[in-house]
């Protein structure tokens, strides 16, 4: 009983300190079964996604020179490493399926944690689904254009079809996710080889859109797109409890994987710039296809477009599948959202959560269509909310270090408190940049997040006037009743 209470409160139980195996009757803990190479491959597979075939255009459009483009991508890798080290401490100290939600709730309280769950429902995964839809649309339009609004039509079609596939209970297996990594990395390898060794040097570049505004604005917006492409390492940090070798191994895995990704991104951007020039990259909507077409003709462009379309659909399917599970958990933990927490035995999936998620993503495709800047609008929509909660997660590390100093931490972020303070400062700058230098999409994202204050106020009101006494020991916020996920 004491050990269970200690575990809930973040204190290491005596049994856990004195024995390698968990005490009898307690939940099993993850075993260290991953080798360093396994961890590196996994992190690279998570981080490298379809965005690298689209965001380089947005970065080049906000850079004053080719050197500035490469500097942005290099700084992005460094910032990602700093953030990954902070997440490694949180994930190894408090391993929990709730991830950021758990850290925010532990450090900053129920209200901010609920707003994060609300953002997961309305902004972050749903915006990512729409964003991936527009990448799919840009490259599918290279294969079979559907008219003036081809990209938006393909984006909407991808959301409807993949949501329908998951509602029907047909899920892609692990091998397809592995195929995604092979396809994306293989496609990047093809682009790098062709761009660096077989393409003629592009004409002297003319500065892209960066010259139209202040240099600091262009730098800030460029970093928003760069760090979007590096996204995913925050989930990779969760393997820390399953990695052999303790703290030295998790640092090595994060370091080498992000070094590998940074090198890959620098090489592919060098290839883009050599073949198309700064202006050419900045003006392209399907930069990899244009590079291949310039060197190999239409066949190469169609090949890379087909490869990227398959990779994007697989990534989008994974986002739809995983996103619906987090919405299902929200419905299980908060009675106000109970319809989301219903599991269909027939489909073996949370059908209601899938349908609501699909409807929101489809509406976001509509927003991108109205602005006529689908991909950029979705980046703007998700970025402020994403960086706001990233900042709060960094703050959580500082709060928990002070509040719970005696908790055993298998890994401690180096150069504390400088490293987490640097991470928080970067997140604050990216939050500012994503609000100050973007368009209407950012305001829509913040507005949607703000609507979460309505159910939050209703739950606080229910706390003040509870319909019944909460069950003893229930781990449910605001006394709204026992969680059905318990």
C-alpha positions as CSV (number, residue, x, y, z in Angstrom):
1,X,0.0,0.0,0.0
2,X,2.8,2.3,0.9
3,X,4.7,1.5,-2.3
4,X,1.6,2.2,-4.4
5,X,1.2,5.6,-2.7
6,X,4.9,6.4,-3.1
7,X,4.6,5.5,-6.8
8,X,1.6,7.8,-7.3
9,X,3.3,10.6,-5.5
10,X,6.5,10.3,-7.4
11,X,8.6,8.9,-4.6
12,X,10.6,5.7,-5.2
13,X,9.3,2.8,-3.1
14,X,11.8,0.8,-1.1
15,X,11.1,-2.3,-3.1
16,X,11.8,-0.5,-6.3
17,X,15.1,0.7,-5.1
18,X,16.2,-2.6,-3.5
19,X,15.2,-5.0,-6.3
20,X,15.6,-5.2,-10.0
21,X,12.1,-6.7,-10.5
22,X,9.0,-4.9,-9.4
23,X,7.4,-6.0,-6.1
24,X,4.7,-8.7,-6.2
25,X,1.3,-7.3,-7.1
26,X,2.6,-4.2,-8.7
27,X,2.4,-3.3,-12.4
28,X,5.2,-4.7,-14.6
29,X,7.7,-2.2,-15.7
30,X,9.2,-2.0,-19.2
31,X,12.3,-4.2,-19.6
32,X,15.5,-2.8,-21.2
33,X,15.3,-4.7,-24.4
34,X,16.4,-2.1,-27.0
35,X,19.9,-1.9,-28.2
36,X,21.5,1.4,-29.1
37,X,21.2,0.7,-32.9
38,X,17.6,-0.2,-32.4
39,X,16.9,3.0,-30.6
40,X,18.7,5.1,-33.3
41,X,16.7,3.4,-36.1
42,X,13.5,4.0,-34.3
43,X,14.1,7.7,-33.6
44,X,15.2,8.3,-37.2
45,X,12.1,6.5,-38.4
46,X,9.8,8.7,-36.2
47,X,11.5,12.0,-37.0
48,X,12.0,11.7,-40.8
49,X,8.7,12.2,-42.4
50,X,6.9,13.5,-45.4
51,X,7.4,17.1,-44.4
52,X,11.0,17.1,-45.7
53,X,9.5,16.9,-49.2
54,X,7.5,20.1,-48.7
55,X,8.9,22.4,-45.9
56,X,12.2,23.1,-47.6
57,X,10.3,25.4,-50.1
58,X,8.8,27.4,-47.2
59,X,12.2,27.7,-45.5
60,X,13.9,28.8,-48.7
61,X,11.1,31.4,-49.3
62,X,12.0,33.0,-45.9
63,X,15.8,32.8,-46.3
64,X,18.1,35.6,-47.6
65,X,20.7,33.2,-49.0
66,X,21.6,29.5,-49.5
67,X,23.9,29.7,-46.5
68,X,21.0,31.0,-44.4
69,X,18.9,28.0,-45.5
70,X,21.6,25.5,-44.3
71,X,22.1,27.4,-41.1
72,X,18.4,27.2,-40.3
73,X,18.4,23.5,-40.7
74,X,21.6,23.1,-38.6
75,X,20.1,25.2,-35.8
76,X,16.9,23.2,-36.0
77,X,18.9,20.0,-35.3
78,X,20.6,21.6,-32.3
79,X,17.3,22.9,-30.8
80,X,15.7,19.4,-31.3
81,X,18.6,17.8,-29.4
82,X,18.2,20.2,-26.5
83,X,14.5,19.5,-26.3
84,X,15.0,15.8,-26.5
85,X,17.4,15.8,-23.5
86,X,14.7,17.6,-21.5
87,X,12.1,15.1,-22.5
88,X,14.4,12.2,-21.7
89,X,14.5,13.2,-18.0
90,X,10.7,13.5,-17.8
91,X,10.1,10.3,-19.7
92,X,12.6,8.2,-17.7
93,X,11.5,9.6,-14.3
94,X,7.8,9.4,-14.8
95,X,7.1,6.8,-17.6
96,X,3.4,7.2,-18.4
97,X,1.2,6.6,-21.4
98,X,-0.2,10.1,-21.0
99,X,3.2,11.6,-21.9
100,X,3.0,15.4,-22.0
101,X,-0.5,15.3,-20.4
102,X,0.9,13.5,-17.4
103,X,3.8,15.9,-16.9
104,X,1.6,19.0,-17.3
105,X,-0.9,17.7,-14.9
106,X,1.7,16.7,-12.3
107,X,3.5,20.0,-12.4
108,X,1.0,22.6,-13.4
109,X,-2.4,21.2,-12.5
110,X,-5.6,19.8,-14.0
111,X,-6.7,22.9,-15.9
112,X,-3.7,23.2,-18.2
113,X,-3.6,19.5,-18.6
114,X,-7.2,19.5,-19.8
115,X,-6.5,22.3,-22.3
116,X,-3.6,20.1,-23.6
117,X,-6.1,17.2,-24.1
118,X,-8.5,19.7,-25.8
119,X,-5.7,20.8,-28.1
120,X,-5.0,17.2,-29.0
121,X,-8.6,16.8,-30.0
122,X,-9.1,20.0,-31.9
123,X,-5.7,21.3,-33.1
124,X,-2.6,19.2,-33.1
125,X,-3.3,15.7,-34.6
126,X,-6.3,17.0,-36.6
127,X,-4.1,19.8,-38.0
128,X,-1.4,17.3,-38.8
129,X,-3.9,15.1,-40.7
130,X,-5.0,18.1,-42.8
131,X,-1.3,19.2,-43.3
132,X,-0.4,15.7,-44.5
133,X,-3.4,15.8,-46.7
134,X,-2.1,18.9,-48.5
135,X,1.3,17.4,-49.0
136,X,-0.4,14.3,-50.5
137,X,-2.4,16.7,-52.7
138,X,0.6,18.6,-54.0
139,X,2.4,15.4,-55.1
140,X,-0.7,13.5,-56.3
141,X,-1.5,16.6,-58.5
142,X,1.9,15.9,-60.2
143,X,0.5,12.5,-61.2
144,X,-3.1,13.3,-62.0
145,X,-4.2,16.9,-61.7
146,X,-7.9,17.5,-60.8
147,X,-8.1,21.1,-61.8
148,X,-7.5,24.4,-60.1
149,X,-8.2,23.1,-56.6
150,X,-6.5,19.7,-57.1
151,X,-4.5,19.8,-53.9
152,X,-7.4,20.6,-51.6
153,X,-9.6,17.9,-53.3
154,X,-6.9,15.3,-52.8
155,X,-6.4,16.4,-49.2
156,X,-10.2,16.0,-48.5
157,X,-10.2,12.7,-50.2
158,X,-7.3,11.3,-48.2
159,X,-9.1,12.3,-44.9
160,X,-12.4,10.7,-45.9
161,X,-10.9,7.5,-47.3
162,X,-8.4,6.9,-44.4
163,X,-10.9,7.7,-41.7
164,X,-13.4,5.3,-43.4
165,X,-10.7,2.6,-43.6
166,X,-10.1,2.9,-39.8
167,X,-13.9,3.0,-39.0
168,X,-14.3,-0.2,-41.0
169,X,-11.6,-1.7,-38.8
170,X,-9.0,-2.3,-41.5
171,X,-5.7,-1.1,-40.0
172,X,-2.3,-1.0,-41.5
173,X,0.1,-3.3,-39.8
174,X,3.6,-2.7,-38.5
175,X,5.2,-3.6,-41.8
176,X,3.5,-0.7,-43.5
177,X,4.9,1.7,-41.0
178,X,8.4,0.2,-41.5
179,X,7.8,0.6,-45.3
180,X,7.1,4.3,-44.7
181,X,10.5,4.8,-43.2
182,X,12.2,2.8,-46.0
183,X,10.2,4.8,-48.6
184,X,10.9,8.2,-47.2
185,X,14.7,7.6,-46.5
186,X,15.0,5.9,-49.9
187,X,13.3,8.8,-51.6
188,X,15.6,11.2,-49.8
189,X,18.6,9.1,-50.8
190,X,17.5,9.3,-54.5
191,X,17.0,13.1,-54.3
192,X,20.5,13.6,-52.7
193,X,22.3,11.4,-55.2
194,X,20.6,12.9,-58.2
195,X,20.7,16.5,-57.0
196,X,24.3,16.5,-55.9
197,X,25.9,14.4,-58.5
198,X,23.8,14.4,-61.7
199,X,22.0,17.8,-61.8
200,X,23.6,20.9,-63.5
201,X,24.3,23.8,-61.2
202,X,21.3,26.1,-61.1
203,X,21.6,29.8,-62.1
204,X,22.8,32.3,-59.5
205,X,20.0,32.4,-56.9
206,X,17.8,35.5,-56.4
207,X,16.6,36.1,-52.8
208,X,13.2,34.7,-52.2
209,X,10.4,36.1,-50.1
210,X,12.7,37.0,-47.2
211,X,13.5,40.3,-48.8
212,X,9.9,41.4,-48.5
213,X,10.0,41.7,-44.7
214,X,12.3,42.2,-41.7
215,X,15.1,39.7,-41.6
216,X,14.2,38.6,-38.0
217,X,10.6,37.9,-39.2
218,X,11.9,35.7,-42.0
219,X,14.3,33.9,-39.6
220,X,11.5,33.2,-37.1
221,X,9.0,31.9,-39.7
222,X,11.7,29.8,-41.3
223,X,12.5,28.2,-37.9
224,X,8.8,27.3,-37.5
225,X,8.9,25.3,-40.7
226,X,12.3,23.7,-39.9
227,X,11.3,22.5,-36.4
228,X,8.0,21.2,-37.8
229,X,10.1,18.9,-40.0
230,X,12.2,17.8,-37.0
231,X,9.1,17.0,-35.0
232,X,8.7,13.6,-33.5
233,X,11.7,13.3,-31.1
234,X,9.4,14.2,-28.2
235,X,7.7,10.8,-28.7
236,X,11.0,9.0,-29.3
237,X,12.2,10.0,-25.8
238,X,9.6,7.6,-24.3
239,X,11.8,4.6,-25.1
240,X,14.2,5.6,-22.4
241,X,12.8,2.9,-20.0
242,X,13.3,0.2,-22.6
243,X,16.9,1.0,-23.6
244,X,19.9,-1.0,-22.4
245,X,22.7,0.9,-20.7
246,X,20.9,3.5,-18.7
247,X,21.5,7.2,-19.0
248,X,24.5,7.0,-21.2
249,X,22.6,5.0,-23.8
250,X,19.6,7.4,-24.0
251,X,21.9,10.3,-24.5
252,X,23.8,8.4,-27.2
253,X,20.7,7.3,-28.9
254,X,19.2,10.8,-29.0
255,X,22.6,12.4,-30.0
256,X,23.4,10.1,-32.8
257,X,19.9,9.8,-34.2
258,X,19.4,13.6,-34.3
259,X,22.9,14.0,-35.8
260,X,22.0,11.5,-38.5
261,X,18.7,13.3,-39.2
262,X,20.4,16.7,-39.3
263,X,23.0,15.4,-41.7
264,X,20.3,13.9,-43.9
265,X,18.3,17.2,-43.9
266,X,21.4,19.3,-44.7
267,X,22.3,17.0,-47.6
268,X,18.8,17.0,-49.2
269,X,18.6,20.8,-48.9
270,X,22.0,21.0,-50.6
271,X,20.7,18.9,-53.4
272,X,17.6,21.0,-53.7
273,X,19.6,24.2,-53.8
274,X,22.2,22.9,-56.3
275,X,19.6,21.7,-58.7
276,X,16.9,24.5,-58.4
277,X,18.6,27.4,-56.8
278,X,17.2,29.4,-53.8
279,X,14.4,31.0,-55.8
280,X,13.5,27.8,-57.5
281,X,13.2,25.9,-54.2
282,X,11.2,28.8,-52.6
283,X,8.7,28.9,-55.4
284,X,8.2,25.1,-55.7
285,X,5.1,23.2,-54.4
286,X,6.6,19.8,-55.1
287,X,10.4,20.4,-54.8
288,X,11.5,16.8,-55.0
289,X,9.4,16.1,-58.1
290,X,10.8,19.2,-59.8
291,X,14.4,18.2,-59.0
292,X,13.9,14.7,-60.4
293,X,12.1,16.1,-63.5
294,X,14.9,18.5,-64.3
295,X,17.4,15.7,-64.3
296,X,15.6,12.5,-65.4
297,X,12.5,13.9,-67.1
298,X,8.8,13.1,-66.3
299,X,9.5,9.5,-65.4
300,X,11.7,10.5,-62.5
301,X,9.2,13.1,-61.3
302,X,6.3,10.6,-61.4
303,X,8.4,8.0,-59.6
304,X,9.3,10.3,-56.7
305,X,5.7,11.7,-56.5
306,X,4.3,8.1,-56.3
307,X,6.8,7.2,-53.6
308,X,6.0,10.3,-51.6
309,X,2.2,9.8,-52.0
310,X,2.5,6.3,-50.5
311,X,4.7,7.6,-47.6
312,X,2.3,10.5,-46.8
313,X,-0.8,8.2,-46.8
314,X,0.9,5.8,-44.5
315,X,2.0,8.6,-42.2
316,X,-1.5,10.1,-42.3
317,X,-3.0,6.7,-41.5
318,X,-0.8,6.3,-38.4
319,X,-1.7,9.9,-37.3
320,X,-5.4,9.1,-37.7
321,X,-5.1,5.8,-35.8
322,X,-3.0,7.1,-32.9
323,X,-4.9,10.4,-32.7
324,X,-8.2,8.6,-32.3
325,X,-6.8,6.6,-29.4
326,X,-5.9,9.8,-27.4
327,X,-9.5,11.2,-28.1
328,X,-10.9,7.9,-26.9
329,X,-8.8,8.2,-23.6
330,X,-10.2,11.8,-23.2
331,X,-13.8,10.4,-23.4
332,X,-13.0,7.7,-20.9
333,X,-11.5,10.1,-18.4
334,X,-14.0,13.0,-18.7
335,X,-17.8,12.2,-18.6
336,X,-18.6,15.3,-20.6
337,X,-16.8,13.7,-23.6
338,X,-18.1,10.2,-22.9
339,X,-19.3,9.6,-26.5
340,X,-15.7,9.7,-27.6
341,X,-14.8,6.9,-25.1
342,X,-17.0,4.2,-26.8
343,X,-15.1,1.3,-28.4
344,X,-16.7,-0.5,-31.3
345,X,-16.2,-4.3,-30.9
346,X,-17.1,-4.8,-34.6
347,X,-14.5,-2.4,-35.9
348,X,-12.1,-2.9,-33.0
349,X,-11.6,0.8,-32.9
350,X,-13.1,4.0,-31.3
351,X,-15.5,4.8,-34.1
352,X,-17.0,8.0,-32.5
353,X,-13.5,9.4,-31.9
354,X,-12.5,8.6,-35.5
355,X,-15.6,10.3,-36.9
356,X,-15.2,13.4,-34.8
357,X,-11.5,13.6,-35.6
358,X,-12.2,13.1,-39.3
359,X,-14.9,15.9,-39.3
360,X,-12.5,18.4,-37.7
361,X,-9.7,17.5,-40.1
362,X,-12.0,17.9,-43.0
363,X,-13.1,21.3,-41.7
364,X,-9.5,22.3,-41.5
365,X,-8.9,21.2,-45.1
366,X,-11.8,23.6,-45.9
367,X,-10.0,26.4,-44.0
368,X,-6.8,25.7,-46.0
369,X,-8.9,25.8,-49.3
370,X,-10.5,29.1,-48.4
371,X,-7.1,30.7,-47.7
372,X,-5.7,29.1,-50.9
373,X,-2.5,28.3,-48.9
374,X,-3.4,24.9,-47.6
375,X,-0.1,23.6,-46.3
376,X,1.1,26.9,-45.0
377,X,-2.3,27.6,-43.3
378,X,-2.2,24.2,-41.5
379,X,1.4,24.9,-40.2
380,X,0.2,28.3,-39.0
381,X,-2.9,26.7,-37.4
382,X,-0.9,24.1,-35.4
383,X,2.3,25.9,-34.6
384,X,1.3,28.4,-31.9
385,X,-0.6,25.8,-29.9
386,X,2.2,23.2,-30.4
387,X,4.9,25.6,-29.1
388,X,2.7,26.8,-26.2
389,X,2.5,23.4,-24.8
390,X,6.1,22.5,-25.6
391,X,7.0,25.6,-23.6
392,X,4.8,24.4,-20.7
393,X,6.4,21.0,-20.8
394,X,9.8,22.6,-20.4
395,X,8.5,24.6,-17.5
396,X,7.2,21.4,-16.0
397,X,10.7,20.0,-15.9
398,X,11.9,23.0,-13.9
399,X,8.8,22.9,-11.5
400,X,9.2,19.2,-10.8
401,X,13.0,19.5,-10.2
402,X,12.1,22.0,-7.4
403,X,8.9,20.4,-6.1
404,X,10.2,16.8,-6.1
405,X,13.9,17.0,-5.7
406,X,14.3,13.6,-4.0
407,X,12.7,11.5,-6.8
408,X,15.1,9.1,-8.4
409,X,15.9,10.3,-11.9
410,X,17.5,7.6,-14.1
411,X,18.6,10.4,-16.4
412,X,19.2,14.1,-15.6
413,X,19.4,16.7,-18.3
414,X,23.0,17.9,-18.5
415,X,24.0,21.6,-17.6
416,X,20.8,22.1,-15.6
417,X,19.2,24.6,-15.4
418,X,20.8,26.1,-18.5
419,X,19.6,23.4,-20.9
420,X,15.9,23.5,-20.0
421,X,16.0,27.3,-19.7
422,X,17.5,27.4,-23.3
423,X,14.7,25.1,-24.4
424,X,12.0,27.2,-22.8
425,X,13.5,30.4,-24.4
426,X,13.5,28.7,-27.8
427,X,9.9,27.6,-27.4
428,X,8.9,31.1,-26.3
429,X,10.6,32.6,-29.4
430,X,8.9,30.0,-31.7
431,X,5.6,30.7,-30.1
432,X,6.1,34.4,-30.7
433,X,7.2,33.9,-34.2
434,X,4.3,31.6,-35.0
435,X,1.9,34.3,-33.9
436,X,3.7,37.4,-35.1
437,X,4.8,36.4,-38.6
438,X,2.1,34.1,-39.8
439,X,-1.4,34.6,-41.2
440,X,-5.0,34.0,-40.2
441,X,-4.4,30.3,-39.6
442,X,-2.5,31.0,-36.3
443,X,-5.4,33.1,-35.0
444,X,-7.9,30.3,-35.8
445,X,-5.7,27.8,-34.0
446,X,-5.5,30.0,-30.9
447,X,-9.2,30.7,-31.1
448,X,-10.1,27.0,-31.2
449,X,-7.8,26.3,-28.2
450,X,-9.6,29.1,-26.3
451,X,-13.0,27.4,-26.9
452,X,-11.6,24.7,-24.5
453,X,-12.2,27.2,-21.7
454,X,-15.9,26.6,-22.0
455,X,-16.0,22.9,-21.0
456,X,-13.3,23.7,-18.5
457,X,-15.5,26.3,-16.8
458,X,-18.4,23.9,-16.9
459,X,-16.4,21.2,-15.1
460,X,-15.2,23.7,-12.5
461,X,-18.9,24.7,-12.0
462,X,-19.7,21.0,-11.5
463,X,-16.9,20.8,-9.0
464,X,-18.6,23.6,-7.0
465,X,-21.9,21.8,-7.2
466,X,-21.1,18.1,-7.4
467,X,-24.0,15.8,-8.3
468,X,-22.7,13.1,-5.9
469,X,-19.7,12.2,-3.7
470,X,-16.7,11.2,-5.8
471,X,-15.4,7.7,-5.2
472,X,-12.5,7.5,-2.8
473,X,-9.1,7.2,-4.4
474,X,-10.5,8.0,-7.8
475,X,-7.9,9.7,-10.0
476,X,-10.4,12.0,-11.8
477,X,-10.1,15.8,-12.1
478,X,-12.6,18.1,-10.4
479,X,-14.5,15.2,-8.8
480,X,-16.5,14.5,-11.9
481,X,-16.8,10.8,-11.1
482,X,-14.7,7.7,-11.3
483,X,-12.8,7.4,-14.6
484,X,-14.1,4.5,-16.6
485,X,-10.6,3.8,-17.9
486,X,-9.5,2.8,-14.4
